[in-house]
Amino acid sequence: MTGPHGTAGSHGPDTRCTGHPRPQLVRPGRTDLCGEWEFATGEDPGGFGARIVVPYPYEAPLSGVGDTGTHPVVWYRRRFDQPPPGPGRRLHLHFGAVDYHARVWVNGTYLGEHRGGHTPFSFDATDALADDGRQTVVVRAEDRLDVGQPRGKQGWRAEPHGVFYLRTTGIWQPVWCETVPETHVRQLHWTPDVAGASVRCEVTLPAPPPPGAQLRVRLSLAGTELARQTVRLYDTHQELDVSIPALRRELDRSELLWSPERPNLVDAVVEILDDAGGVLDRVGSYLGLRSVAVEDGRFVLNGQPVFLRMALAQGYWPESHLAAPSPDALRREVELAKELGFNGIRIHQKIEDPRLLAWCDRIGMLVWEEMPSAFGFGPHVVERVVEEWLAAVRRDRSHPSIVTWVPMNESWGAWDAAVRADQRHYLDALYHLTKAVDGSRPVISNDGWEHTHSDIWGVHDYAQHGSELRERYAGAESVRRILRDRRPGRRRVVLGDGAAPDPSLPVVLTEFGGLSHAPAAGQRWFGYGTVATAGELEERLRDLFTAILDNPELAGFCYTQLTDTAQERNGLLTERREPKLPTAVVHEMVTRAARAVPTERTDLSRAAMRRRSGTDAH
């Protein structure tokens, strides 16, 4: 199997398969189960009298159903040909995401259940398979209007309301199956250590390995081998630090490191060997060698300060809702952000499709990943959020593009954190738990306001004019006042016992702008400020971007937002991904040199000269 930008190597499967639903753990030979399924609603599916196109939710037009009514229980059935695997092999059935509570049967045999609408799950279906090869899978999905389940921006009323849009019920990411050997790689993670000239490989097996089994890892870049290492396997989980000698050569590092400007990806082949050296399992993967830190009030990538130029991305399409309308749409979403001049996206209230993250890895786009919120509070809600958030971090922590984790937004689900100790403990716990699972990235406890522990102070400030931003953030003392008590978003930015917030942490305007054209009479609308013409939009945007880029105290921004999303009409692009201003105009605004990173002016000048000369010298 090959992806759109990669070819299968001579020693393993394609490791750049951006079209694969699990792009960092790829085997050849999967069976795609997307397409037309039988469909029913209600507690009893009856005869499955309707049809639906998977993986689109029934509420969306591309599903072929397009029913925006509320159906708390939906059913799916699909018949497909799949002969039982041979001796020593198993058939796994995979679901990218099913919102919210899924139960699965194959040929009438119950395989299991999964709760959580944004994270993947799979079942071993081998023992349920029919010998004649004709298989039937049935899925029951339950998704109630429960504010205590993580739902993000999916509304819980009959119609869209406020910033909340139509729901995405049931199956909304790919369904597929694959045949695997009994001893196989179940999970695979990569953690680079640039300073240590190595990368940690973590492999999880479904059961203890057979005696004498070995793990072999091979890494290469553009066809040149970087490392090859083999160790004995002793347990179901094994960690291996793979030395990469080329990283020790400082002058050669730029050819190896991943960044938005040079998104170098290292191909990986991971094999499980038997005691005689025979291959039991082989998977393709990839990784990026890069480091992320916060230092001296700046975001630092590969040891260098980087000014964050991000756009808020909700990943919502009118024809398909949270599901992408096509694999190409995922790639195009990243390309559009890049063309507008952004070096990052903050994925808002959604755990994105892994294929979009793979395009961010490949094209070069920094990503902040954010947990979809629940809107209640209590022990059962905390358990739901924590379980699903940890599953998301586990799925995505090998992507080099992801540089920040955001488990909470604007106190959604911790509304009274300022006065309730238990809710502050909740925010603290999300921060510390995330850091315990992945200490290699910054974590924000509660983006926008009411931070407890955070590595970046994310501030939401919808000032409508650049003059307001210049006044509010005029100098280090003004910024400290903003963090402590000025409340640009109505609530305190940092909670605490009165001590000054840590001034060494970066301050980023993680939501600002939100400008839209004035709505027509009767048009459903939500925004933060309006303009009458395209010319006024350009003028106001330039004023806001200039105020931030000229401020030496700010480490970056995230503009609200990349695209219109339902009634939120404040995108730089329409919901059909059409630009409201010429792309080159926005690109010029966004990419001006930032005073907070003095070297940017020189870097931009050098980049322009390289483009003019047609070279890529350093």
N, C-alpha and C positions, 0 to 999 in steps of 0.2 A: 504494500500500500504506500502510495506517495501523496504528499500534500501539495498545495498550490505553489509552495516555494521550497520544496525539498525533494530529494530523491533518495531512494533506499540505498544505503551503503552496501558494500560488498560483504560486510560482516554483521549485518543486523538490520532490523526494520527501520523505516524512515523515522528520524528523530525530530523532524520539523513539521509534523502533521497537524497544521493549524485547523484542519477540518475535522479532526478526530475529536469526539466528545470528551476524551480524557487525554489531552495532548502531551502530558509529561509522563505517561505510562502507556506505551503503544505496542500492541501486538498486531500482526497481520491477520486478516481473516475474520473480522467481526461481521455480524449480521445486523443491518440497520432495520429496526422495527417501526420507524416513523412512517407516516402515510395514513391511509384510511383505516379506521377502526369502527367497530360497532359502538353505539353510545346510548345511554339511558340516564334518566334522572330519577331521584326518589329512593326510598328504602328498598323497594323491590324493582330490579331491573326489567322484569317481565321478559319480553322477547327481544330486547335490544332493538327497538324499532327505528332508531335514527343512526346516522353516520357522522363521524367527526374526523377531521384531519389532525393527527398528532404530529408535532407537539404544541399545537395552538389551543389556548383555553377556549371553552365553549362561548365565552362572552365576546370573543374577538371575531371579526369577519372572516379571517383566513381559516378559521376552524371549519367553515362551512355551516356552522350553527348560528352564530351571531345573536345569541339570546342574552340580553343584558339583565334579565331577571335573576333573582336569587334562588339557587338550587344548592342547598347545603350538602347533599350527597349525590355524587355522579358515579357512573359505572362505565368501564371500557372493556371491550373484548376484541381480541385479534387472533386469527388462526394463521399459522405459518408453518412452513416445512423446515424441519431441523432434525436430522437423524441423531440418535443418541451418540455421544462421543465414545471412542474406543476405550479399551482397558487402560486404566491409569490416568484418565482424563475426565474433566468435569465441565459442565456447561453453566456459565454464570449469566444471570439476567440483570441488566443494569438500568437504572433510572437516573437521569440527570437531576431532576427535581420534580416533585409532585406536591402541590399545595392543597391540604396541609397534612392530613392523616391518611396514609395509604395502606391498604391491605391487598395482598397479591396471591392469586392462585394460578397454578399451571395444571391443566387437565383435571381440575377439581381438587387437586391437592393444595392445601394451604401452605404457602411458603413463609409468610411472616408479615410484619407491619413496620411502618416507619412514620415517625412524627417529625415535622419540620418541613416547611414549604420551600426552602431555598438550597438544600444540600443533597448530595447524591446518596444513593444506597443501592445495594445489590443483594441477590439471593442465589444460592446454589440450587439450580433447578434439576439437576441430573436425575435424582431418584424419582422425579415426577414425570419424566418424559415417556411418551408413548413409543413403543418399539417400531411402529410403522412410519415414524417420522412426522406425522401430522400432529402438531402441538396447538394448544389453545391457552392463551394467557388472559386472565380476567383481573382487572384492577378496580377496587372501590376507593374513591377519594372523598374525604369528608372535610369541608372547609366552611365553617360556620362564621357568622358575623360576631366573632369573639374578640374583643379588644385586648384580651389577655394572651393571645397567641401572637408571635412575631409576624407582622403583616406589612410593615413599611408604609408606603403611601397608598395601599389598597383601601378604599373606603369601606365603611361598615354601615352605610345608609343605602337606600334604594338608588339614589342618584349621586354623582360626584359632588363633593362639597369641600369648601375651603381649598386646601392644596391636595386633596385626596381624590384619586381617580377611580375608574372602573376596576373591578377585581380581576385577578388571574387565578381561576380555580382549576384544580386538578393537574394533569400532566402539562408541563410547559417547557421542559428541556428534553433532549433526545432519549429514546428508549432503544436499547441494543443488547445483543448477547454475543458472547465469545466463548470459545473452547480453550481451557487452560489445563496444563498438567497438574497432577495432585500436589506436587511441590512447585510452588510458583510465587512470584513477587506479588504480594497483595497490596502493599503500599510502598511508595518510594519518595524520599525527600532529600533535598539538597540544601546545604547551608555553606556558603562560601566564607573563607577566611583569607582575605586578600593579604593582610599583613603577615599571616602565617604561611602564605604560599601553598594553600591547600583548600580542599572542599570536603565537607563531611557528607557522606552518603549514608542514609538510614534506610534499611530494608526490613520490611515486615512480611513474614510468611504466615499462611493459615494454620500451620501445625509445625511441630519440631521437625527439623530436616533429617533425612536419613543419614546414617553414620558415614563419615567421610565426605559429606557434601561441602562444596566450596562456593564462594561468592567471587565473581570476577567483574571488575569495572574497567571500562575503557573510555577515555575522554579524548576528543579530537576537535580541532578548530580548522575549518576550511580544508579538511582532508589531511591535516598534519596532526599526528598523534601527540597529545600533551602528557598523558599518563596511562599506565596500565598496572593494575594491582589485583592480586588474588589473595584471599584469606579463607581460612576454614570457617564453616558455619556451625555454630553450636546451639543456637536457640532460635525462637520464632522472631526475635527482633535483634538486629545486628547493626552496629555503627562502625563505619570505616572512614578514617581520615586519609584521603587520597592526596599525596604530595604532587604539586604542580611546579616543577623546577623553573619553568619559564617565568612564573610570577616573581621570582626572586631578582630578575633582571629589571631594574627600575625603568630603563629606557625602552624596554619592550612591553611594558605593562599596558600602554594605551592600545596596543594591538589585541589585547586579551580582554580588557575590562568592558563591562556593559554600561552604557549611558544612553540618554535620549539621542545624543548626537551620533554615537557609534554603538548601536545596539548589537554588539558581538554576542553570539550565542555559541556555547560549547555543546557539541553533540556528545551524547552518552549512550553506551550500550552496557546493560547490566545483565549478567548471566548467572544462573544457578547451575552448578556442575555436579555430577555424581562423583563417586570415589575414583572412577577411572578417567575422569576428565570429560565425559560425555555431557552434552548440554541438555539439562532438564527443562529450563525455561530461559527465554531471551526476550528482553523488552528494550525498546528504544525510548530515549528521553532526551532532554536538553536542560541546560542551566545557564545562568549568567553570573559572571564573576564581578562582584561589585560590593562595596561597603556603604552603609548608611549610618549617619550619626547626626547629632545636634551639638553644635559648639559655638560659644561666643555669640549667641543670639542668631545663629544662621543654621539652615539646613545644609548638611554636608554629604556629598556623594563622592565616593572614591577619594576622600581626603580633601576635596575642593568645595568651597561654598557654591551653592546653586540657588538662584532665585526661583521660587516656585511660581509658575504661571499656569494656573489650573482653571478648568471649567467644571462646573457642576454637571454631572451626567446621570440622568435618571434611567436611561435604557428602556424607554417606553415608546412604542409605535402605535399609531391609531388603528392599524389593521391587524395587529397581533399582540398588543399590550406588552407585558414583560418578556414574552418570547420574541426573539428576533424573527423578522419576516423571512429571512434566508441567511445561510452562512455568509454570503457576500455582504449582507447588511452589517454584520459584526465587524468585518474588516473595514468597511467604509466608514463606520462610526469613528474608528480610531484615526483613519486618514483625514477625516473632516476636522477633527480637533487639531491634528498636526498642521494641516494647511492653514488654519486660522492663527497659528503661532503659539499654541499652547504646548507646554512640555509635560503636562500632567492632567489627569482627570480625577475628581473626587466622585466615585461611584456612590450615589446617594440613595440610601434606604433600599438597597438591593444587593444580593450576592450574585455577581454577574456570571454569565455563561463562561466556562473555562476557555472556550474558543476565542472570546473577545480578549481575555487576559493573554492568551497566546499571541494574538495580534499586537497587543501592547508590548509584549516581550520582543516581538520581531521587528516592529516598526520603530519602537523607542518612545514609550509614553509612560511617565511615572503614574502610579495608581495609589490612591487612598481607598482602602476597602472599608465599608461601613455596614454595620449590622442593621437589618430592617427591625424597626422598633415594635415592641408591644406597647400598648397604651394604658395598661393597668399596672398595679403593683401588688405583690404578695409573694409568699414562698413559691406557689406553683408557677407564677409568671417568671420569677427569677430562675427557677430550674429550667423552664422552657428556653429562655433566652441564652443562658449559659451553655446548655447542651448544644443548641444549634450554632451558637457563635464558635464554640470550640471545634465543631465539625467543619465550619467554614474555614477557620484558620488551618486546620489539619489539611483540608483539600488544597489550599492555595499558597501555603507558605514557601513553596519552592519557586514561585514566579519571581524573577528578578525585577519585574516592573512594579510589583507591590512594595511600597516603601514606607507606608504608615497604616496602622490599624486604628479603626474608629468604632469601638463597640457601642457608643451611645451618641445620639444627636439631640441637642437642645432640651435635655431633661425629659425627653419623651419616654414615659414609663417611670420616671423618678421626679414627678412634678413638684414635690415638696422637699427637694434635697436641701434647700436653704435652711429648713427648720426641722427636718426629720433626720435623726442620726442613722436610722436603718437604711434610708435611701442613700445617704452619703457612703455608708459602708458598701452598699451595692455598687456604686460607681468606683470606689476604691478597689473592690474585689475584681471587677471587670478589668481594670487596669493591671493589677498585679497578676491575675490569672493569665492574661494575655502575655505579659512579660515572662511569666514562668514557662509558657509553652514555646514562645519565640522571643528571645531576648535580643535578636539581631536588628529589630526595627523600632522606631518610635511608636508610642501608643498614646492616644488621646482619650482620656476617660469620658469626656462629655463635650463634644464639639459645639462651639458657639457661645456657651456661657456655663456658669456653675461648674467649672472644672474643680476636681479634687486633686488627684495626682495626674499629671500629664507631662509629656516630653515636649509638646508644642502647645503654645497658647493659641488655640483657634478662636477667632472673634467674628461674630456675625454683625455686620454694620451696614445698614441700607441707607446711609447718607446719600442724598440725591445729587449733591454737587461736590466737586473737588475741593472747594473752599472749606466745606465742613470737615472733610477728611484731613486737610492740611492743618486745621486748627486743633482737631482732636488729638492728632498724633504728632504734634510739633515738639519733638525732642523727647529724650529718654524719660524725663520726669512726667510729661503728659501721658506717655504710654503707660507708665506705672500707675498713674491715676485711673486710666481706662481699665486696667486689669483689676484694680482694687475697688473702685466705687463709682465710676462715672456711668456705667450701665448703657452702652450704646444699643444694646438689644433688650432693654427694660430690666434685665436681671444682671446681678453681679457676674463678672466674667470668671473670677476665681473665688471659690469658697475657702474659708479658713478661719483661724482664730484671731485674725487681725494682723498677723505677720505679713510683710510685703511679699508678693509673689516672686518667685525666683527670676531675677532679671537676666540670667544667662540663657534662658530658654527662648527660642524663636517666637515672635509674634507674627501670625499670619491672618489676614482677613479671609477667612474660609467661606464666607458668603458676603457678597456685596453686589451692587448694581441692580439687577432685576428689572431693567427697563423694558417697556413694551409699548407698542402703538396703542393709542386710546381705543377701547373696545367700541364696537358699533352698538346701537340700541338693541337691547335684549340679548346680547352675546354674553355667554358665561365667561367670566374673566377672573383671574387672580394675578396680581403683580405688586410691585413696590413703587413704581413711578411710571408715568406715561409721557410719550412724545407724539407730536402731530405728524411729523414727516420723517423721511429717511435722513434728510439733512440734519434735523434736530437730534436724531438718534446718534449720528456720527459725532456731532459736537459734544453731546453729553457723555458719550462713551470715552472720547478722547480726554475730556476733562477729568473723569474718574480715574482712568488708567494712568494719566500723567501724574496725578496727585500721589498715587501709590508708588509708582516707579521712581519718583523724585524723592521719596522719603527714605532716609538712611536707617530708620528704626524698624522698618517692616521687612520681614524675610520672605514674603510672597503673598499671593492672593488666589482666590478661587471665585471666578465670576459666575453669578447666577443668571443664565445657565446656558448650556450648549444648545439645546433644542427646546422649542415649545413642547409642553407636555400637558395634553388635555387642556383644561382651562387655564393652566399657567402659561401665559403668552409672552414670557419674558426671555425667550431663547434668542441667541444670535442666529440660529437657523429656525425655520418653520418646522412643524411636526413632520413634514414631508422631506426634511433635510435640505431645504432651499435657503440660501443665504439672504439675510435681510439687508446687508450691506456687501459691497464687493469684498471678496475674501482677502484680496491684497491690502485693502484699507484696514481691516481688522488686524491682519498679520503685522502691519507696520505699527499699529498702536500697541499691540501686546508685546512685541519683541524689542522695543526700545530698551537701551541699557538702563539697568537699575542701579541707583546710587548705593544701595545696600551691599552690592558686590562690585567693588571698584574695578576689578579686572574685566568686567563684562564689556566695557567700552573697547578695550583692546581686543578682546576675543571676537567681538562682532566685526571689528575692522578687519581682522585677519581672515575671518570666515568670508567676508565679502570679497576680499582679494583672491582667496582660493577659488571662489565661484567664478570670478571674472577671468582668472587664468586657466581655469579648467583643471586645477590640481587639487590634491588633498594632502599636501605636505603638512608637517607639524612644526 
